[in-house]
Amino acid sequence: MIPVQYRDPQTEEILERRYEEEAPTIGTQVRIGFEEYRVLYRWRCVPTSCIVYVQRIAREAAREGRTAA
């Protein structure tokens, strides 16, 4: 398990901290709270921690992504 910080790329606000099996890959979707986010990029990913910058996805686009998968 690796500690991951999910951050807003514009404000640097930490949206969530949690442990993941592995660091999320760029372009994947993650759920934070009740919203869907897309991973934009990762910063300082080392075996002991990772900072991931995410962008919120519009609800319509998130639904389409889930139904297409």
N, C-alpha and C positions, 0 to 999 in steps of 0.2 A: 504494500500500500504506500502511496506517495501523497503527501499533502499538496493540494492544489488550491491556489487563490484565483478566483475568477474576478477580473477587473473591467471597468469601463475604460475604453481607450482614450476618451476625451478628458475625463475628470480624474482618472486614477483611483476612483472609488472602488473599494473592495465590495463586490456584490455578494460573494459567498466564499466560504472556506470549507473544504471537505476533503476526505481521503478518497482516492480513486485507485483502481487496480493498476492503471497506467495513465500517462499524460494524454489528454485528448488531442487528436490530430487536427490540423488546420482544415477548416471547411466543414467539420462535423457539427451536428446540432446537440446542444445540451439543454437540460431543463434546470432553471434556477428559480426557485419559488414556483409561481404559477405561469411563468413566461418561458418562451423558447428563445434560445440564443444560438448564434453561429460563432464558432471559434475563428477569430481573425488571424492571430499569431500567438506564439508562445515566446516567453522571455525567461532567460535563466533557468532552463529546465536541466536539472541535475538529478542524480538518483535520489536525493533527499528532499527535493521540493520543486515546484514549478509554478510560474505565474502565467496565467492565460488571459488574453484580452478577447472579449466577446462583444458582439453587437446584437441587440434585440431584433428579433424577426417579427414582422407584422403577423397578427393572428391568422389571416387568410393564407399567407405564404407558408406558415408552419403547418396548417392543416393540409395543404396541398402536398407538402413534403412528406407528411406521414402517410397519406393515402397512396402516394406514388411508390413508396418503398415496399 
